[in-house]
Amino acid sequence: MTMKALVLDQKVSFGIKLSEVQLPDLKPKEVKVKLRAAALNRRDEWCRQGRYPNIKDGVVLGSDGAGIVEAIGEEVDKDWLGKEVIINSANNWGENQKVQSSEFQILGMPKNGTLAEYVQVDVSRLANKPAHMSFEEAAALPLAGLTAYRALFYHGQVKAGQKVLVTGFGGGVAQFAAQYAVIAGAEVYVNSSKDDKISKAVSLGAKGGFNYKKEAWLDEAKEISGGFDLIIDSAMGDTLPGMIGLLVPGGKLIFYGATLGNPPMLDARRIFWNQLTLQGTTMGSDQDFKDMLDFISKERIKPVIDSVRPLEEAIAAFELMASGSQTGKIVVKIS
């Protein structure tokens, strides 16, 4: 059986193409999910640009997806057939809640992902689609929602009344982190390069925001907030000294990426004197995923979706991702 899928192909000018892909036979513990929707993540764009480790042509991109179980392997419970599901794209986390195993992988590279008509995964990667979400909304959840949940709750230990800054609002993880923190009772601020994105954050419950294109935004943030107990960041690079300067004594900076590269310097004296914590994080464990789904369902949280377009227009979706102008998740409707 073949299917339409968006694959990495570094020989073509844009780095990806819509192609026909052969589906292998199901393994005993695998399921075949007919995808209804998928969503883009920044890692998909890095793969397209050739900036992600161990990439290879021919792999179907995409880590996020939601659909209906259409076929099951011989060792899979028949109750899964016909169920509406989302997919946990974190594979082989391992038994240690503190850190992923050396075998950890994210769906969509090096294994075929969700920007396709079907995806085949181990049954352990399935979860029931949250009942309050559409397929498009559910597809926007897994990678970004899980990354934000672990950063904010497991590492950040966010508490009601704390002041929280979420940087880069507009991206998938940041929008979830801001929503989660608001629901947790924190006083939430964001930063962004666009005022309309800040306005969107305020509409979701953030107290305010700062345009980091303005030269004095750090001073403004410090004056208005008095400093932050917790910062959730993905930029790092030369922004780190300013972030450290915004933390109150005992504060934490949790970072899940380094899109601006490594920091040019580290103010070690400020860190040890103010008892600050710098903590890296990535995605989350199976327990984090379960806890996130419970939280999402209880609070009826829905993702911010920038746009939805068909699989045939996936390249345009990548162009939007590359521009960085989106607010929220870019979703691809499969069927």
C-alpha positions as CSV (number, residue, x, y, z in Angstrom):
1,M,0.0,0.0,0.0
2,T,1.2,3.5,-0.9
3,M,0.3,6.9,0.6
4,K,0.9,10.5,-0.1
5,A,3.5,12.0,2.3
6,L,5.8,15.0,2.6
7,V,9.4,13.7,2.6
8,L,12.8,15.2,3.1
9,D,14.7,15.5,-0.2
10,Q,17.8,17.7,-0.1
11,K,18.2,17.3,-3.9
12,V,15.2,19.5,-4.6
13,S,15.4,23.3,-4.2
14,F,13.1,23.6,-1.2
15,G,14.4,20.5,0.6
16,I,11.0,18.7,0.8
17,K,8.5,17.2,-1.7
18,L,5.1,15.5,-1.7
19,S,5.7,11.9,-2.7
20,E,4.2,8.4,-2.8
21,V,5.6,6.3,0.0
22,Q,5.2,2.6,0.6
23,L,3.8,1.5,3.9
24,P,5.6,-1.5,5.4
25,D,3.8,-4.4,7.1
26,L,2.6,-3.8,10.6
27,K,4.7,-5.2,13.4
28,P,2.9,-7.2,16.1
29,K,2.7,-4.2,18.6
30,E,2.1,-1.5,16.0
31,V,-1.0,0.3,14.8
32,K,-1.8,2.1,11.6
33,V,-3.5,5.5,12.1
34,K,-5.4,7.2,9.3
35,L,-4.3,10.8,10.0
36,R,-6.9,13.5,10.0
37,A,-4.5,16.3,10.9
38,A,-0.9,17.0,11.6
39,A,1.1,20.1,12.7
40,L,4.4,21.6,12.1
41,N,7.2,22.1,14.6
42,R,10.4,24.1,14.4
43,R,12.4,20.8,14.1
44,D,10.6,20.1,10.8
45,E,11.9,23.3,9.4
46,W,15.4,22.6,10.8
47,C,15.3,19.2,9.0
48,R,14.2,20.9,5.8
49,Q,17.2,23.3,6.1
50,G,19.6,20.4,6.8
51,R,20.3,21.8,10.3
52,Y,19.1,18.8,12.3
53,P,21.4,15.9,13.3
54,N,21.4,12.6,11.5
55,I,18.8,13.6,8.9
56,K,18.3,11.4,5.8
57,D,16.4,11.8,2.6
58,G,13.1,9.9,2.1
59,V,11.9,10.2,5.7
60,V,8.4,11.5,6.2
61,L,8.5,14.6,8.3
62,G,6.1,15.6,11.1
63,S,5.9,14.8,14.8
64,D,2.4,15.8,15.7
65,G,-0.7,14.0,14.5
66,A,-4.3,13.0,15.3
67,G,-6.5,10.5,13.6
68,I,-8.4,7.2,13.7
69,V,-6.9,3.7,14.3
70,E,-7.5,1.8,11.1
71,A,-5.5,-1.4,11.6
72,I,-3.7,-3.1,14.4
73,G,-0.8,-5.6,14.8
74,E,-1.5,-9.1,16.0
75,E,-0.5,-8.3,19.6
76,V,-2.6,-5.1,19.9
77,D,-5.9,-5.0,21.8
78,K,-8.8,-4.9,19.4
79,D,-10.4,-2.1,21.4
80,W,-8.1,0.3,19.7
81,L,-9.7,-0.2,16.3
82,G,-11.7,2.8,15.3
83,K,-10.6,5.0,18.2
84,E,-9.9,8.7,17.8
85,V,-6.3,9.2,19.0
86,I,-3.4,11.5,19.3
87,I,0.2,10.4,19.1
88,N,2.9,10.8,21.7
89,S,5.9,11.6,19.4
90,A,8.5,11.0,22.2
91,N,9.9,7.5,21.7
92,N,12.1,5.5,24.1
93,W,12.2,8.0,26.9
94,G,13.1,5.2,29.4
95,E,12.4,4.7,33.0
96,N,14.2,7.7,34.5
97,Q,11.8,10.6,34.9
98,K,14.8,13.0,35.3
99,V,16.3,12.5,31.8
100,Q,15.6,10.7,28.5
101,S,17.5,7.5,27.6
102,S,20.3,7.3,25.0
103,E,17.8,5.6,22.7
104,F,15.3,8.6,22.8
105,Q,14.0,9.7,19.5
106,I,11.3,12.1,18.2
107,L,8.8,10.9,15.6
108,G,9.5,12.4,12.2
109,M,13.3,11.9,12.0
110,P,14.8,9.4,11.8
111,K,11.5,7.4,11.6
112,N,8.6,8.3,9.4
113,G,6.3,10.9,10.9
114,T,2.8,12.4,10.5
115,L,2.8,14.7,7.5
116,A,1.2,11.8,5.5
117,E,-2.1,10.0,5.0
118,Y,-1.1,7.3,7.5
119,V,1.5,6.7,10.3
120,Q,2.5,3.4,11.9
121,V,3.6,3.6,15.5
122,D,3.9,1.3,18.5
123,V,0.6,1.1,20.3
124,S,2.2,2.6,23.5
125,R,2.4,5.9,21.6
126,L,-1.3,6.3,21.4
127,A,-3.6,8.3,23.7
128,N,-7.3,9.0,23.3
129,K,-8.0,12.3,21.6
130,P,-9.2,14.9,24.2
131,A,-12.9,15.0,23.8
132,H,-13.2,18.8,23.8
133,M,-10.7,19.1,20.9
134,S,-11.2,18.8,17.1
135,F,-8.7,16.7,15.2
136,E,-7.0,19.9,14.1
137,E,-6.7,21.1,17.6
138,A,-5.5,17.8,18.9
139,A,-2.9,17.5,16.2
140,A,-1.4,20.8,17.5
141,L,-0.9,19.5,21.0
142,P,1.7,16.6,21.4
143,L,5.2,18.0,21.0
144,A,4.7,21.6,21.9
145,G,2.2,20.9,24.7
146,L,4.4,18.3,26.3
147,T,7.5,20.4,26.1
148,A,5.7,23.3,27.7
149,Y,4.2,21.1,30.4
150,R,7.5,19.6,31.5
151,A,9.3,22.9,31.4
152,L,6.7,24.7,33.5
153,F,5.5,22.1,36.0
154,Y,8.3,19.4,36.3
155,H,11.3,21.7,36.2
156,G,9.7,25.1,36.8
157,Q,7.5,24.0,39.7
158,V,5.3,27.0,38.9
159,K,3.1,28.2,41.8
160,A,0.1,30.5,42.0
161,G,1.2,34.1,42.5
162,Q,4.6,33.7,40.9
163,K,5.7,36.1,38.2
164,V,6.5,34.2,35.0
165,L,8.0,35.4,31.7
166,V,7.5,33.3,28.6
167,T,9.7,34.4,25.7
168,G,9.0,34.2,22.0
169,F,5.3,34.2,22.3
170,G,3.8,33.1,19.0
171,G,5.6,29.8,18.8
172,G,3.9,26.5,19.8
173,V,5.6,25.8,23.0
174,A,5.5,29.4,24.2
175,Q,1.7,29.7,23.7
176,F,1.1,26.5,25.7
177,A,3.5,27.6,28.4
178,A,1.7,30.9,28.7
179,Q,-1.8,29.3,28.9
180,Y,-0.6,26.7,31.4
181,A,1.0,29.3,33.6
182,V,-2.2,31.5,33.6
183,I,-4.3,28.6,34.6
184,A,-1.8,27.7,37.4
185,G,-2.5,31.2,38.8
186,A,0.8,32.8,37.9
187,E,1.2,36.4,36.9
188,V,2.2,35.9,33.3
189,Y,4.1,38.2,30.9
190,V,5.5,37.4,27.4
191,N,7.9,38.9,25.0
192,S,7.7,38.9,21.2
193,S,8.8,40.8,18.2
194,K,5.2,41.7,17.2
195,D,2.7,43.7,19.2
196,D,-0.2,41.7,17.8
197,K,1.3,38.6,19.3
198,I,1.5,40.3,22.7
199,S,-2.1,41.3,22.3
200,K,-3.0,37.7,21.7
201,A,-1.2,36.6,24.8
202,V,-3.1,39.2,26.9
203,S,-6.4,37.9,25.4
204,L,-5.4,34.5,26.8
205,G,-4.9,35.9,30.3
206,A,-1.3,37.2,30.3
207,K,-0.9,40.4,32.3
208,G,1.3,42.1,29.7
209,G,4.1,41.8,27.3
210,F,7.3,43.4,25.9
211,N,8.4,43.9,22.4
212,Y,12.0,42.7,22.4
213,K,12.8,44.8,19.3
214,K,12.7,47.8,21.5
215,E,16.1,48.7,22.9
216,A,14.9,49.3,26.5
217,W,12.5,46.3,26.8
218,L,14.6,44.7,29.6
219,D,14.4,47.8,31.7
220,E,10.7,48.1,31.0
221,A,10.2,44.5,32.0
222,K,12.1,44.9,35.2
223,E,10.3,48.1,36.2
224,I,6.8,46.7,35.5
225,S,7.3,43.2,37.0
226,G,9.9,43.8,39.6
227,G,11.6,40.7,38.3
228,F,10.5,37.1,37.6
229,D,10.5,33.9,39.6
230,L,10.5,31.8,36.5
231,I,11.4,32.4,32.8
232,I,10.6,29.9,30.0
233,D,12.9,30.4,27.1
234,S,14.1,28.9,23.8
235,A,16.4,31.5,22.4
236,M,19.5,31.7,24.6
237,G,22.4,33.2,22.6
238,D,23.2,36.8,23.5
239,T,19.8,37.1,25.3
240,L,21.0,35.1,28.3
241,P,22.7,37.9,30.3
242,G,19.5,40.0,30.1
243,M,17.3,37.0,31.1
244,I,19.5,36.3,34.1
245,G,19.2,40.0,35.1
246,L,15.4,39.7,35.1
247,L,15.4,36.8,37.6
248,V,14.7,37.6,41.3
249,P,16.9,35.8,43.9
250,G,16.1,32.1,43.9
251,G,14.6,32.4,40.4
252,K,14.7,29.8,37.6
253,L,15.4,30.0,33.9
254,I,14.1,26.9,32.1
255,F,15.2,26.6,28.4
256,Y,14.1,24.1,25.8
257,G,16.1,25.4,22.8
258,A,18.9,27.6,21.7
259,T,17.7,29.1,18.4
260,L,20.2,32.0,18.8
261,G,23.1,29.6,19.6
262,N,25.3,29.4,22.7
263,P,25.6,32.4,25.0
264,P,28.7,34.6,24.6
265,M,29.2,34.8,28.3
266,L,27.8,33.6,31.6
267,D,27.5,35.8,34.6
268,A,28.6,33.2,37.1
269,R,28.8,35.6,40.0
270,R,25.2,36.7,39.7
271,I,24.0,33.1,39.4
272,F,25.7,31.8,42.5
273,W,25.1,34.9,44.6
274,N,21.4,35.0,43.8
275,Q,21.0,31.2,44.0
276,L,19.6,31.1,40.4
277,T,18.8,27.9,38.5
278,L,19.5,27.4,34.8
279,Q,17.8,24.2,33.7
280,G,17.6,22.6,30.3
281,T,14.7,20.5,29.2
282,T,13.3,18.6,26.2
283,M,9.9,17.2,25.5
284,G,8.9,14.9,28.3
285,S,8.4,11.4,29.7
286,D,5.4,9.1,29.3
287,Q,4.3,10.2,32.8
288,D,4.6,13.9,31.7
289,F,2.4,13.1,28.7
290,K,-0.3,11.5,30.8
291,D,-0.2,14.4,33.3
292,M,-0.4,16.9,30.5
293,L,-3.5,15.2,28.9
294,D,-5.2,15.1,32.3
295,F,-4.5,18.8,32.8
296,I,-5.5,19.8,29.3
297,S,-8.8,17.8,29.6
298,K,-9.6,19.1,33.0
299,E,-9.0,22.7,32.1
300,R,-10.4,22.3,28.6
301,I,-7.3,24.1,27.1
302,K,-7.2,24.5,23.3
303,P,-4.2,25.5,21.3
304,V,-3.8,28.7,19.4
305,I,-3.9,27.8,15.7
306,D,-2.5,30.2,13.2
307,S,-3.8,28.5,10.1
308,V,-5.0,25.2,8.6
309,R,-4.2,24.1,5.1
310,P,-4.4,20.8,3.1
311,L,-1.4,18.4,2.7
312,E,-1.1,19.5,-0.9
313,E,-0.2,23.0,0.4
314,A,2.3,21.8,3.0
315,I,5.2,23.6,1.3
316,A,3.3,26.9,1.8
317,A,3.0,25.9,5.5
318,F,6.7,25.5,5.7
319,E,7.3,28.9,4.1
320,L,5.1,30.4,6.8
321,M,7.0,28.6,9.5
322,A,10.3,29.8,8.0
323,S,9.0,33.4,8.1
324,G,8.3,33.2,11.8
325,S,5.2,35.4,11.4
326,Q,2.7,32.9,12.7
327,T,0.9,33.1,16.0
328,G,0.3,29.6,17.3
329,K,0.5,26.3,15.5
330,I,0.4,25.7,11.8
331,V,-1.8,22.7,11.1
332,V,-2.0,20.5,8.0
333,K,-5.4,18.9,7.3
334,I,-4.9,15.4,5.9
335,S,-8.5,14.1,5.5
